[in-house]
Amino acid sequence: MAVQEIEIKSFTYEGVIGEICRLGWQNLTSIELVDVAWAYYHFSIQFRENLEVACQLYPYDLGLKQLMREECNTDNLSPWPGVATAGEKINHDEFMRRLLNLCPIDQVRRRRLEIIGQSYLNKVYDLDDIARATSIASYEDGGLERVFQAILASRDWNGPLLEAFRHFLIQHIRFDNNPDTGHGTLSRHLRPNDQILPLWTAFKHILIEAAPTLIA
């Protein structure tokens, strides 16, 4: 009997993840890495909102409910000095918002990053709910883990803001990669496809806009 070949599908968005990982993370200064943290803050907003969309579309999905409990109103990033007290429950994007305050930046720079961030969010909001919901699986089931590992290859993490950001990234790698209870396990049944390509492309662009040295 002939062995049946199994077709392994790959999607274009997976290539974009690879492109993000191959950016020049080791070339960033601490100042540029702070700008990346600002970009990621805006990503974290859409992540939470997309997860809320997924929970609204699939209200009886136990995996998504568990994921919501571990991403929102949770103390799994607490405590962290200047950001969250012991046992304090906050959304992960709120953790990001607070850590940005650990290193105030001038108004011109802040305005530039806010404009970049809002433009990114507007692109997210143009997509339909199905694409936004299924993006969660691509983020949690290996996509963000790969990106976070790449960001952690940056060399200069000095300062309270970057120390808190590094804590955020390391903890999320731990959250995602457990084969039994990890966030990838809770969400991969959503089965993303290239409907989500614009989300990953927009993520790549906001990172580069925030820190152009990534492609220098």
C-alpha positions in Angstrom: 0.0 0.0 0.0 1.4 3.4 -1.0 2.1 5.7 1.9 -0.4 8.6 1.8 1.3 12.0 1.6 0.2 14.5 4.1 -0.1 18.0 2.8 1.4 20.6 5.1 0.0 24.0 4.4 2.0 27.1 5.0 0.7 30.6 5.0 2.2 33.9 4.0 1.8 35.4 7.4 4.2 32.8 8.8 6.9 34.3 6.5 6.2 37.7 7.9 6.8 36.4 11.4 10.2 35.2 10.1 10.9 38.6 8.7 10.2 40.2 12.0 12.5 37.8 13.8 15.3 38.6 11.3 15.2 42.3 11.9 18.3 43.9 13.4 17.4 43.5 17.0 21.0 43.4 18.1 21.6 46.8 16.6 19.2 48.7 18.8 20.2 51.2 21.4 18.3 51.3 24.7 16.6 54.5 23.4 15.4 52.7 20.3 14.3 49.7 22.4 12.1 52.0 24.5 10.5 53.1 21.2 9.9 49.4 20.4 8.2 49.1 23.8 5.9 51.9 22.8 5.0 50.1 19.6 4.4 46.9 21.5 2.1 48.7 23.9 -0.2 49.5 20.9 0.0 45.9 19.8 -1.0 44.8 23.3 -4.1 47.0 23.0 -5.2 45.2 19.9 -4.3 41.8 21.3 -6.7 42.4 24.2 -9.4 43.8 22.0 -9.0 40.9 19.5 -9.3 38.4 22.4 -12.5 40.2 23.5 -13.8 39.9 19.9 -13.0 36.1 19.9 -14.8 35.6 23.2 -17.8 37.4 21.9 -17.9 35.3 18.7 -17.4 32.0 20.7 -19.0 32.7 24.1 -18.9 29.0 25.1 -15.3 28.4 24.2 -13.6 27.2 27.5 -10.1 27.7 26.1 -10.7 31.3 25.2 -12.3 31.9 28.6 -9.2 30.6 30.3 -7.0 32.7 28.0 -9.0 35.8 29.0 -8.5 35.0 32.6 -4.7 34.8 32.1 -4.4 37.9 29.9 -6.9 40.3 31.6 -7.6 41.2 35.2 -4.7 38.9 36.3 -1.8 39.1 38.7 0.4 36.8 36.7 2.8 39.7 36.0 2.7 41.1 39.5 4.5 42.4 41.4 6.9 44.6 39.5 8.4 47.8 40.9 6.7 51.0 39.8 4.2 49.0 37.7 2.1 46.6 39.8 1.9 45.7 43.5 1.9 42.2 44.9 -1.3 40.4 43.9 -2.6 43.4 41.9 -4.8 42.3 39.0 -4.5 44.2 35.8 -4.8 43.7 32.0 -1.5 43.0 30.3 -1.9 46.1 28.1 -2.3 48.1 31.3 1.0 46.6 32.5 2.6 47.9 29.3 1.0 51.3 29.7 2.3 51.7 33.2 5.8 50.5 32.4 6.1 53.2 29.8 5.8 55.8 32.6 9.0 54.5 34.1 10.9 56.4 31.6 9.2 59.6 30.5 10.0 60.9 27.0 9.8 64.3 25.4 6.5 65.4 23.9 7.7 65.4 20.3 9.0 61.8 20.5 5.9 60.7 22.4 3.6 62.3 19.8 5.4 60.6 17.0 5.0 57.2 18.7 1.4 57.8 19.5 0.6 58.7 15.9 2.4 55.6 14.7 0.4 53.6 17.2 -2.9 55.0 16.3 -2.3 54.5 12.6 -1.5 50.8 13.4 -4.7 50.4 15.5 -6.8 51.9 12.7 -5.5 49.2 10.3 -6.5 46.6 12.8 -10.0 48.0 13.2 -10.5 47.8 9.4 -10.4 44.0 9.6 -13.5 41.8 10.2 -14.1 40.1 13.4 -13.3 36.6 12.2 -9.8 37.7 11.2 -9.2 39.5 14.4 -10.4 36.6 16.5 -8.4 33.9 14.7 -5.2 36.1 15.0 -5.1 35.2 18.6 -4.0 31.6 17.7 -1.2 32.9 15.5 0.0 35.1 18.3 -0.2 32.5 21.1 0.7 29.3 19.3 4.3 30.2 18.6 4.2 33.5 16.7 4.8 35.9 19.6 7.1 33.5 21.3 9.4 33.6 18.2 9.2 37.4 18.1 9.8 37.8 21.8 12.9 35.6 21.5 14.2 37.8 18.7 13.6 41.0 20.7 15.4 39.5 23.7 18.5 39.3 21.5 18.8 43.1 21.9 21.8 44.0 23.9 21.0 47.0 26.0 18.2 46.4 28.6 19.4 49.1 31.1 16.9 51.1 33.0 13.6 50.4 34.8 11.4 50.6 31.7 13.4 48.1 29.7 13.8 45.8 32.7 10.0 45.7 33.1 9.6 45.1 29.4 12.1 42.3 29.5 10.1 40.8 32.4 6.9 41.0 30.3 8.5 39.2 27.3 10.1 36.4 29.4 6.9 35.8 31.3 4.9 35.6 28.1 7.2 33.0 26.6 6.6 30.9 29.6 2.8 31.5 29.4 2.7 30.4 25.7 4.9 27.4 25.4 3.6 24.9 28.0 2.5 21.9 25.9 -0.4 21.1 28.2 -1.7 24.4 29.6 0.0 27.0 27.5 -1.8 29.8 25.7 -1.0 28.1 22.4 -2.9 25.0 23.5 -5.9 27.2 24.6 -6.2 28.9 21.2 -4.8 26.9 18.3 -8.2 25.4 17.5 -9.1 28.7 15.9 -6.9 27.7 13.0 -5.7 31.0 11.5 -5.0 31.5 7.8 -3.9 34.3 5.6 -7.0 36.4 6.5 -4.7 37.5 9.3 -1.8 38.5 7.1 -2.6 42.3 7.3 -2.3 42.0 11.1 1.2 40.6 11.0 2.2 43.0 8.3 1.0 45.9 10.3 2.9 44.7 13.3 6.1 44.5 11.3 5.6 48.0 10.0 4.9 49.6 13.4 8.1 48.0 14.8 10.1 49.4 11.9 8.4 52.8 12.0 9.2 53.0 15.8 12.8 51.9 15.4 14.0 52.4 11.8 17.4 51.0 12.7 15.8 47.6 12.6 16.3 47.6 8.8 19.5 49.6 8.7 
